Amino acid sequence: MGVLNVTPDSFSDGGLYVTPASAVARGLDMIDAGADVIDVGGESSRPGAEPVPVAVELERVVPVVEALAVTASRSGREVRLSVDTVKAEVALAALAAGASLVNDISASLWEVAAGAGAGWVAMHMRGQPRTMQESPRYGAVADEVRSFLLERAGLALRSGVREVWVDPGIGFGKTKVHNLSLLRHLGDLVEAAAGAGCAGVVVGTSRKNFLGLLAADPGSGEPAPVADRVEGSLATAAAALVAGAGMVRVHDVAATVQMTRLYGPAA
């Protein structure tokens, strides 16, 4: 799943693809690099981010989804489009424009997906993006996240969603230690999700702050810059796939695809 943020303030690619033309070009580049899904988002969910009005998010997202759907179809490119949103209005409009998957960090839009016959990704997040990194605490993070996701998956499946994915929400209301614990216990979530009838597990570690902390310069103590987190992104994507994840959400599509091709023959 390639990340396509059409926002001015996302932590990695904010401001780079704010016009439909630049966003569509970026989406096509990721398709050509091997992305199976392009995930279009019009509201940043970085730590500290403020929500945006529905009208603004619609204006950002819908033209890009529609143009990507048309352009990919006309050029014979095979790809699936996803909308990254917590708003029912935006999800419905994007689905009407050509998306078929709702990537929902709020894990609340299962009825929208059910009504539209779309797939749904339920992610775990503690709090809201604006406040989620203010001293997040858990008893046993892997157990709590798994329990939450299975509960939401069950609601969705009983409501008629035929394709339910779950995402542990790396970096969303979690510390570095929490994120590493979730990765260490990912196999348990994969097994539980399969037993519950889910399509699979989605994992997104790409360029996130905990990777910057792990790669910090010992002299400065500052997290490594976003541009210097590709190696960590690839390592954690590989770890997720080894643990059984069915999809990884990434910024660096070409590098990740190359990693999966190198890993596949060895496996």
Secondary structure by P-SEA (a helix, b strand, c coil): cbbbbccccccccccccccaaaaaaaaaaaaaacccbbbbbccccccbbbbbcaaaaaaacaaaaaaaaaaaaaacccbbbbbbcccaaaaaaaaaaccccccccccccaaaaaaacbbbbbbbbcccccccccccccccaaaaaaaaaaaaaaaaaaacccbbbbbccccccccaaaaaaaaaaaaaaaaaaaaacccbbbbcccccaaaaaaacccccccccccccaaaaaaaaaaaaaaaccccccccaaaaaaaaaaaaaaac
